[in-house]
Amino acid sequence: MRIVALEEHFSMPELQSRIDPALVIKRGYPPPDAPSARPEVDAKLKDFGEARLKSLDESGISLQVMGPSGPGADLLPPSEGPAFAREMNDALAAQIALHPDRYAGFAHLPLTAPDAAADELERCVTKLGFHGCMVNGSTDGKFLDDPMFEPVLARAEALDVPIYVHPGIPPQAVREAYYGGLKGPLPTIFARAGYGWHAETAVHITRLALSGALDKHPKLQIIIGHQGEGLPAMLDRFEESFSGAVPKFLQRHPAQTILDQVHVTTSGFYNLPSFLMLMQIFGADRIMFSVDYPFSSNSVARAFLDSLPLSLADRVKIAHG
């Protein structure tokens, strides 16, 4: 069975090391000269060759769609971001060209320069063959519903490609207010994989629905990972809470907007009860297999897919259809 994974990550340390360390630290990443807390993962992120392909082969994964792990162009001023993003996208395209049957790409965008970001998305789709873009959280504290990002939303809709909204590090004020004051590494874990990444992505998607941004672009499709970032459990609550405000401000109920315009992947979350809820709320037509490699294991993700109590038709939809 063909299996496509599409929340899969890479890094390009030589390129990313050129970003001003002060910008990297301000955004919440560790200082560039700090010892790595995850050397094995870092080695896998920058590998495009034998190790990555071997892991795909051993897990029976046919195609890996890659997006960049930060830091990236969204940290840079508008005068610098476009050239950085173009260089990263060209470098990814060169790696894909070596294994075009195994690798594909999501564009990296210079979101501090939205018009240039829209142009770079179009270049990546029409010239490099990429399949959309991946956005890592907020940009300067702004989500994609901010009017400044209208060129990006409009261009993605016109090109008929999705935007993968991936978690990013919460802004410093949020990190301090919501996740700070705990011992040792707990604030960092809590703000990221422990909860903050997922909560912020859920807020990001909900804002796209509540702001009317998705009403304005009804053909635009959004992808999120981690079995829906907690949203499947919230849609009934949205139905209740926002119903009185919908006729005045929105064309659709926000819960319906999300169901109409959001696809969900299984990346990094291999829990059967939450998957069954996801199936009940979103259905197999809007669920897609992903791994979150190398932060999660290809083999574990594949075993989870094989274990799911699905019909053959639904399994094929989720695996690649």
GINORMO-V349820 format. One record per pair of residues at least 4 apart in sequence whose ideal C-beta (glycine too) atoms are under 7 Angstrom apart, sorted by the first residue. I is the first residue (numbers start at 1). J is the second residue. Records with the same first field share a line. If there is no record, write none. Layout:
I: J, J
This chain:
1: 316, 319
2: 62, 319, 320
3: 60, 61, 62, 289, 319, 320
4: 62, 63, 65, 289, 320
5: 61, 64, 65, 289, 290, 291, 293
6: 65, 265, 288, 290
7: 164, 166, 225, 265, 267, 290, 291, 292
8: 64, 65, 66, 291, 293
9: 45, 66, 67, 69, 293, 294, 295
10: 45, 48, 66, 68, 69, 92
11: 16, 45, 46, 68, 69
12: 16, 46, 88, 91
13: 17, 46
15: 87, 88, 91
16: 71
17: 32
19: 23, 24, 71, 75, 76
21: 25, 31, 32
22: 26
23: 27, 75
24: 29, 32, 71, 75
25: 29, 31
27: 71, 75, 169
28: 169, 172, 175
29: 70, 71, 169
30: 34
36: 42
38: 42
39: 43
40: 44
41: 45, 294, 295
42: 46
43: 47
44: 51, 52, 294
45: 69, 294
47: 51, 52
48: 52, 95
49: 53
50: 54
51: 55
52: 56
53: 57, 99, 102
54: 58
55: 59, 298
56: 61, 64, 102, 298
58: 299
59: 298, 299, 302
60: 302
61: 298, 302
63: 102, 104
64: 102, 103
65: 104, 105, 106, 131
66: 92, 103, 105, 106
67: 106, 134, 164, 166
68: 72, 88, 108, 134
70: 136
71: 75
72: 88, 108, 136
73: 81, 84, 85, 108, 109, 110
74: 111, 112, 136, 139
76: 80, 81, 84, 110, 112
77: 81, 112
78: 112, 113
80: 84
81: 85, 110, 112, 113
82: 86, 110, 113, 116, 120
83: 87
84: 88, 110
85: 89, 108, 109, 110, 120
86: 90, 120
87: 91
88: 92, 108
89: 93, 107, 108, 120, 124, 128
90: 94
91: 95
92: 96, 105
93: 97, 105, 128
95: 103
96: 100, 103, 104, 105
99: 103
104: 131
105: 130, 131
106: 130, 131, 132, 133, 134, 164
107: 120, 121, 124, 130, 133
109: 117, 120, 121, 133, 135, 152
110: 116, 117, 120
111: 117, 135, 139, 149
112: 139, 140
113: 117
114: 118, 148, 149, 151, 152
115: 119, 151
116: 120
117: 121, 152
118: 122, 151, 152, 155
119: 123
120: 124
121: 125, 133, 152, 155, 156, 159
122: 126, 155, 159
123: 127, 128
124: 128, 130
125: 130, 159, 161
131: 161
132: 156, 161, 162, 163, 164
133: 156, 163, 164
134: 164, 166
135: 144, 163, 164, 165, 166
136: 166, 168
137: 167, 168, 169, 200
138: 142, 143, 168, 171
141: 171
142: 146, 148
143: 204, 207
144: 149, 153, 204, 208, 213
145: 207, 208, 211, 213
149: 153
150: 154
151: 155
152: 156
153: 157, 213, 217, 220
154: 158, 217
155: 159
156: 161, 163, 220
157: 217, 219, 220
162: 221, 222, 223
163: 222
164: 223
165: 201, 204, 205, 222, 224
166: 225
167: 197, 198, 200, 201
169: 192
170: 174, 175, 191, 196, 200
171: 175
172: 176
173: 177
174: 178
175: 179, 180, 191
176: 180
178: 196
179: 187, 190, 191, 196
180: 187
182: 186, 187, 190
185: 189
186: 190
187: 191
188: 192
189: 193, 194
190: 194, 195, 196
191: 196
192: 196, 197
193: 197
195: 199
196: 200
197: 201
198: 202, 226, 229, 230
199: 203, 230
200: 204
201: 205, 224, 229
202: 206, 229, 230, 231
203: 207
204: 208
205: 209, 222, 224, 231, 258, 262
206: 210, 254
207: 211
208: 213, 214, 222
209: 214, 254, 257, 258
210: 254
212: 216, 250
213: 217
214: 220, 257, 261
215: 250, 251, 252, 257
220: 261
221: 261, 263
222: 261, 262
223: 263, 265
224: 228, 229, 262, 264
225: 265, 267, 268, 290, 292
226: 267, 268, 269
227: 264, 266, 269, 274, 275, 278
228: 232, 264, 278
230: 234
231: 235, 258
232: 277, 278, 281, 282
233: 277
234: 238
235: 239, 255, 258, 281
236: 240
237: 241
238: 242, 254, 255
239: 243, 253, 255
242: 246, 253, 254
243: 253
245: 249
246: 250, 253
250: 254
252: 256, 257
253: 257
254: 258
255: 259
256: 260
257: 261
258: 262
259: 282
263: 286, 288
264: 278, 282, 286, 287
265: 288, 289, 290
266: 289, 290, 301
267: 290, 291, 292, 296
268: 292, 295, 296
269: 274
270: 300, 301, 304
271: 275
272: 276
273: 277
274: 278
275: 279, 308
276: 280
277: 281
278: 282, 287
279: 283, 284, 287
282: 286, 287
284: 314, 317, 318
285: 317
287: 318
288: 318
289: 305, 318, 319
291: 296, 298, 301
292: 296
293: 298
296: 300, 301
297: 301
298: 302
299: 303
300: 304
301: 305
302: 306
303: 307
304: 308
305: 319
310: 314, 315
311: 315
312: 316
313: 317
314: 318
315: 319
316: 320, 321
317: 321
